[in-house]
Amino acid sequence: MVGNELLLTAGTASGTVSVRIIAEERDVPTIFELDEWEAFEHGEARVQLMEGCFYEYEVSGDYLLAPSPAVIPSRINPTMGRLTPNVYVGTLTIDVLRLSDGVSCGEIKVEIRSKKAGYRTDYRLMLEGITERCTDLLFQHSAPVTHPFIPDYLTDPRTLYQRFAFVNAVLTKRDFEIAFQKVIRNPIVKWAGEGAEKDIRNGGKAGRNTMAQLVRRGNRVVLPDGHALKKRLSSVPSRMTVISKKDSADTPENRFLKHALEVFAGFVTHIKGLAPALSRLHQEAALLENQLNQMLSAPLFKEVGKPSRLAFNGQGMVRREGYKQILRAWLMFDLAARLVWRGGDDVYRAGKKDVAVLYEYWLFFELLDIVKSVFFIEPAHIGDLVKPNRNGLGLQLKQGRHLPVSGVFDTGSRKLNVEFSFNRSFSGQSDYPQAGSWTTGMRPDFTLSVWPAGVSQMQAETEELIVHIHFDAKYKVESVAGVFGEQEAVHSPQSEAGYQRDDLLKMHSYKDAIRRSAGAYVLYPGPAGKAYKRRGFHELIPGLGAFAIRPSETDSGRDELKRFLTDVVAHFQNRASQREKMAFRSFDIYSNRPPDGMRELLPEAFGKNRDLIPDQTFVLVGYYKNDRHLNWIRQNNLYNFRTGARSGSLSLGVAEVNARYLLLHGPSQTTSGMLFKIHTKSPRLFSKQDLADKGYPDPSREFYLVYGTDPEVEPEFAGMRWDVTKLSGYRANRASGLPFSVSLTELMKVLVK
């Protein structure tokens, strides 16, 4: 039944209370009432509300509802108020209080239903997936070769539902039901002999046993003359025991199967006895108990006895279809019943079925599998995911707890450190170049960090060698259209589109605020194969995007994310990538504090001057010997430097080869305004004869480095003069004519004003 208004009644210690619930106006109904069987089948409350909606309520008689984040009483009339489930999903238990003294006298239960239509299926599939991964981890941790005859499933009340949920996922899995049906249809049987006393004349086909009885057995009768046996025997027994063979299901394999089902049923009955009556746990345990009892009532088990030992190494158990799957379920059950997962409190506590949190935990194992397959690594410390504790074995996965797993990936051309982290925190308290955020602390759901092998993570951070790629789980996102569409309007924070826009802004926050981040991506349970990737520039990263990863037995969408990470691997193999260049430039620029600012007039850096960065723009400081030399320079638009090992030669470096300007000064000249633009990309080598042919006055060296010059410089330099003697490369007295280079920044600091 669906609608927008419903009357809920419940018994209390003082009588019956009625609560009228009225939904806010919406295009579709948001109040549902299930029949008893459907509610029992799913372990849910009959009255169901929708997450993210608001409801008015009114309590009858002398009662009121206990205030909570989801229950907000009216300030005027405490028997009325609002129900605000927000993003809570699961059974919401609300205490009923007496109006007179505020003492609790009962409770009502409503189910908060997820907006996603398939959340029940998603919940089951994700729980099964987590259980299977956890069991695999437990196998790695425990390396079990023997198991107790009856598993120890003593249960801590605080983790009661969590442990049952793990076991329930194992035993209600479709594979378990299929395996059981395979066994029932084609069980392992053996030939069993059964003896019966018969008249000697009806003994049937003679065998070794028959011949022995003919010779030795008593109560004999004399054979008549002429009988075929008279020559060998004078008499035969009147009766004999005849052994007949028939199929028997009382085999070690079937004994184990029956024992396993009985232990399963015992555990579930134990849980049901501990759970409060009418609670979700009690209802779900009752359902599973009924299922197991039906299995045990199969005709196969009527003649099957109890096992004297558990033989796991029989060929039938490890190879026969059906039996081997149930054996694995037994091993999973044994470990799952003893596993304590504190992070599961976020999912199971107080009947809460938080599918969004479970999706985040489920994604951890999905991403871990993808990382292992793409980078061909078995991450170090993966065994630390499960650790012994006083309650048994503890899964360390919990929101807010940083959990890294790492390994070394050999691409063939380079080796890379790979670290996959759950809930890694990037502090906002550390300064550059340390790791962290440069604004406030941030903690993405998942972070993939990659840096060269042989370098510590700390050094990789400070030298801009590491790259972080972040992923955030968003179960409630239906599609990427609202997150990454072309919607420019700013939405209300309360609207669904507003939440999606917030998701986009959070991705930007991760990528832009966390140092060395190259990408941030939403993971949501949409249709498989739907991926959205935005590149910041020309290469795969930096980028933003979303990948559809959903709980499914056949098509989870993992392949698209796997292809993306494979492309990331190819990107890291490219040592000439723009990202590598940008990383070095960042390290080169930011590794030192900036020099004092420069505010002098300079040409604007656009067009042909786009690369005019004062610190990286170099000026050659040259010397002219006399007016004749200066006139030759101006007439030919050339300037020559000496080469060779003798004094006065120009030492070539990056600054000299890439110089943009030439500043000339002459004899006894301390300031100069003779600035030329160098228009050749690099100097050319001229011989003595080459210079003589161009009219150079008295060349003395065999070879010269010659630059092409242009007297037309930018108008911003017009009228400027510089004190050459204050430049760092200047040498006084006889060495004043030696050439050197300076940056434009240094030159402008000696401007004569």
C-alpha positions, -999 to +999 in steps of 0.1 A: +000+000+000+013+035-009+001+070-001+010+103+014-006+097+049-007+067+072-018+059+108+007+038+127-003+020+159+018+002+185+015-012+220+031+004+250+033-004+287+004+021+293-018+012+263-019+017+226-004+047+209-013+060+174+010+081+153-003+098+122+024+104+096+018+129+067+042+133+039+052+166+023+037+174-011+055+154-038+047+141-073+051+105-062+041+087-030+067+086-002+049+065+024+046+027+019+031-001+040+042-037+033+021-068+041+034-089+070+050-116+049+070-092+027+082-072+057+092-105+074+109-118+043+131-088+040+136-082+078+121-047+076+095-027+094+060-026+077+057+012+076+083+026+052+093+062+045+117+075+019+152+089+026+157+126+020+120+134+025+102+152+053+071+142+072+048+157+098+036+135+126+010+137+154+009+114+184-024+104+200-032+104+237-008+113+264+024+103+245+052+120+226+081+108+205+117+110+219+137+137+202+166+126+179+183+138+148+154+122+128+126+133+152+121+170+158+092+178+181+072+210+178+082+238+203+045+246+207+030+211+209+054+183+219+030+156+206+035+170+171+066+175+150+087+165+120+104+133+109+136+141+090+153+109+080+177+127+056+202+101+042+196+075+069+186+041+055+173+011+075+151+005+105+145+036+125+135+028+161+118+057+179+111+056+217+076+065+228+076+086+260+048+094+285+038+130+282+033+133+320+068+123+331+089+117+299+095+081+308+100+056+280+070+032+277+074+016+243+087+021+208+076+023+172+096+012+141+096+027+106+118+016+077+137+043+059+138+031+023+166+041-001+157+061-032+176+036-054+151+010-065+176-019-063+191-012-030+180-045-015+198-064-042+228-041-040+230-046-003+230-084-006+255-084-034+279-060-017+277-080+016+284-112-003+313-096-020+328-082+012+323-116+029+340-134+001+370-110+001+372-111+039+372-149+038+400-149+013+419-126+036+412-149+065+425-179+045+457-160+039+460-149+075+451-183+091+463-207+064+439-233+078+446-270+073+423-282+101+391-269+115+372-275+147+345-302+146+321-275+159+332-239+152+335-216+181+309-189+174+307-173+208+293-139+200+300-104+213+267-087+216+282-055+201+290-073+169+260-096+169+243-084+137+276-079+119+287-115+124+252-128+115+252-107+084+285-122+072+272-158+078+238-150+064+255-137+032+274-170+029+243-193+035+217-173+015+240-169-016+224-184-047+256-205-053+250-223-020+214-231-029+225-244-063+252-265-048+228-281-023+203-289-051+231-306-071+239-328-041+203-337-036+198-347-073+231-366-076+244-376-042+275-397-035+264-432-027+282-465-020+273-502-024+261-517+009+256-554+014+225-567+033+222-604+045+189-624+043+182-660+054+168-680+024+160-716+015+189-734-001+168-738-032+164-700-036+200-691-029+205-674-063+239-671-081+267-690-063+297-671-052+327-676-029+305-669+002+279-694-011+305-722-015+319-716+020+284-719+035+277-751+015+308-767+031+307-754+066+271-744+076+251-767+099+214-779+098+221-799+068+200-822+045+213-853+026+215-849-011+196-875-032+215-899-054+221-885-089+224-848-077+251-829-095+269-821-062+267-857-049+302-864-060+317-836-039+292-832-010+270-857+007+248-830+023+241-792+021+226-767+047+188-763+045+191-725+046+218-700+038+226-663+042+223-644+008+240-610+006+222-585-016+237-551-026+220-518-028+229-480-029+235-463+004+237-425+010+254-430+044+288-419+031+315-397+048+306-369+023+269-369+031+276-372+068+297-341+066+270-323+046+244-331+073+268-321+101+275-288+083+238-280+080+232-289+116+260-266+127+247-238+105+213-242+120+227-243+155+245-210+150+215-193+136+193-206+164+219-193+189+218-159+172+180-158+172+180-166+209+203-137+217+184-112+195+155-092+209+121-105+198+106-087+168+140-072+160+154-072+125+181-097+136+155-120+151+134-120+120+163-126+096+176-154+118+142-170+118+141-169+080+175-185+077+167-211+104+135-221+085+156-224+052+182-247+069+156-268+086+139-274+052+173-285+038+178-309+067+143-325+061+154-337+027+149-375+023+186-379+016+195-373+053+171-399+068+196-427+065+227-406+070+244-409+104+267-386+123+304-383+113+331-396+135+356-373+119+356-345+093+375-356+062+382-326+039+407-343+016+384-369+000+381-368-037+343-364-035+346-334-013+371-315-033+361-324-068+324-333-069+301-305-080+280-293-052+301-309-025+331-287-031+310-255-030+294-266+003+329-274+017+340-238+008+308-224+024+317-244+056+352-229+057+338-195+050+312-199+077+338-210+103+359-179+097+330-155+091+314-165+124+346-155+142+353-123+123+349-090+141+345-059+119+343-027+139+338-007+107+306-027+103+290-007+131+285+020+105+265-005+084+247-027+109+243-008+142+207-007+156+192-023+125+206+003+103+213-008+067+235+020+055+239+010+018+260+041+010+286+032+037+286-004+026+292+007-010+323+025+001+336-006+019+327-028-011+345-005-034+377-009-014+379-046-022+368-039-059+395-013-063+421-034-045+414-062-070+418-038-099+450-023-086+465-058-081+456-069-116+467-037-134+500-032-116+507-070-113+515-067-076+505-085-045+505-055-022+528-056+009+511-056+043+478-070+028+479-094+057+475-065+080+439-061+068+430-089+093+446-090+127+440-111+158+422-095+187+406-106+219+373-114+202+389-135+174+400-119+141+395-083+133+390-066+099+408-033+101+387-016+074+368+013+091+359+048+080+383+074+092+412+049+097+440+052+071+446+017+056+474+016+030+485-014+009+515-011-014+539-028-038+565-023-066+554-024-102+580-031-129+568-017-162+598-030-181+611+006-187+609+018-151+599+006-116+572+024-097+561+023-061+523+019-060+503+026-028+465+022-026+450+039+005+416+039+021+407+071+039+442+086+037+442+120+055+460+150+039+467+174+066+462+211+062+488+219+088+519+212+068+537+237+046+551+232+012+569+211+001+556+185+026+527+163+017+492+174+025+466+201+016+475+237+014+440+247+028+422+225+052+426+188+060+411+165+034+404+127+034+393+112+001+377+077+002+405+061-019+439+074-031+462+058-056+498+071-052+526+064-077+562+074-075+596+061-088+610+030-070+642+036-050+629+069-036+611+072-003+576+086-003+587+116+017+615+125-008+591+119-037+567+145-022+594+171-016+609+166-051+575+166-069+580+130-081+548+115-066+513+116-082+480+111-063+448+100-080+417+102-058+384+083-059+352+091-039+323+067-035+289+082-042+262+056-039+233+080-043+245+095-076+223+081-104+243+095-134+271+119-142+248+143-160+240+164-129+276+163-117+296+169-148+269+184-171+269+219-185+247+232-157+259+266-147+232+275-122+240+273-085+216+249-069+202+249-034+223+227-011+191+208-002+183+198-037+194+166-053+212+185-081+228+206-054+243+174-038+256+163-072+271+198-078+288+195-043+303+162-055+319+180-085+332+207-062+346+181-038+365+165-067+380+199-076+389+204-040+408+171-039+426+178-071+434+214-066+441+216-028+460+183-022+496+187-033+508+166-062+472+155-071+467+147-108+431+135-108+399+130-088+370+107-099+335+099-086+326+062-083+289+056-085+266+025-091+252+035-125+248+015-157+280-005-165+303+010-191+293+046-183+324+066-178+331+103-180+366+118-181+376+154-185+413+162-192+428+193-178+451+197-207+463+174-235+472+143-215+452+117-195+460+135-162+454+159-147+417+152-150+383+148-134+356+123-141+333+095-130+331+057-134+301+035-130+309+006-106+279-013-094+272-045-074+265-071-100+273-108-105+278-104-142+285-068-152+300-046-125+316-020-148+351-027-135+366-030-170+362+007-178+381+017-146+407-010-153+413+004-188+417+039-173+444+027-149+461+008-177+463+041-196+477+056-164+504+030-165+512+039-201+513+075-192+539+069-164+560+050-189+563+082-210+593+099-195+588+129-218+552+136-208+540+171-202+531+161-166+568+151-160+579+185-173+554+203-152+564+184-121+601+193-127+592+230-133+572+231-101+601+216-082+626+240-099+604+270-092+591+263-057+621+245-042+635+279-032+619+310-018+613+337-044+638+366-046+629+402-038+602+415-061+609+434-092+585+463-100+605+481-127+590+488-161+594+459-185+578+448-218+545+428-213+549+390-218+525+383-246+528+373-283+565+369-293+574+380-257+553+353-240+584+337-226+598+369-212+602+358-176+628+381-160+645+354-139+648+332-171+656+360-196+694+365-199+714+395-210+750+393-223+773+421-211+799+428-238+827+453-242+836+474-272+873+485-275+869+518-293+846+538-315+859+520-346+848+486-330+814+501-320+807+514-355+815+480-370+790+464-345+762+489-355+769+487-392+769+448-394+744+441-366+769+416-352+788+412-320+817+388-315+832+371-285+866+355-283+869+317-280+896+294-268+914+289-235+930+323-233+918+351-210+888+371-223+870+342-239+833+337-234+823+307-213+792+291-228+764+280-206+726+279-208+723+316-201+749+326-228+735+303-255+699+314-248+705+351-242+679+375-255+696+409-251+731+423-254+743+453-232+775+470-244+798+493-224+832+508-235+864+521-220+860+539-187+823+536-190+805+526-158+769+531-170+754+522-203+721+524-222+733+505-253+709+476-252+705+454-283+682+425-290+698+392-300+679+378-330+698+346-336+688+315-317+724+306-309+758+321-317+777+311-349+813+303-352+834+327-374+870+323-383+895+352-384+891+354-421+853+355-419+855+386-397+882+402-419+859+398-449+832+417-431+856+445-423+863+437-387+892+458-375+923+437-367+910+402-356+936+385-334+920+351-326+916+322-349+879+318-341+850+339-327+815+334-314+793+358-333+757+369-323+733+387-346+720+419-330+691+443-335+692+479-321+654+481-321+644+469-286+610+472-269+600+508-262+598+501-225+637+501-224+639+535-241+661+560-222+671+534-196+707+532-183+723+506-161+753+507-138+775+479-151+799+480-122+771+468-098+765+436-117+777+403-101+798+393-131+817+426-135+854+427-128+872+460-121+904+475-137+920+455-165+893+427-162+865+452-168+862+441-204+856+404-198+822+392-210+796+377-187+758+372-185+731+382-160+694+377-157+671+405-167+659+407-130+695+414-119+700+439-147+669+459-137+681+461-101+711+483-112+689+507-132+701+542-129+672+564-119 
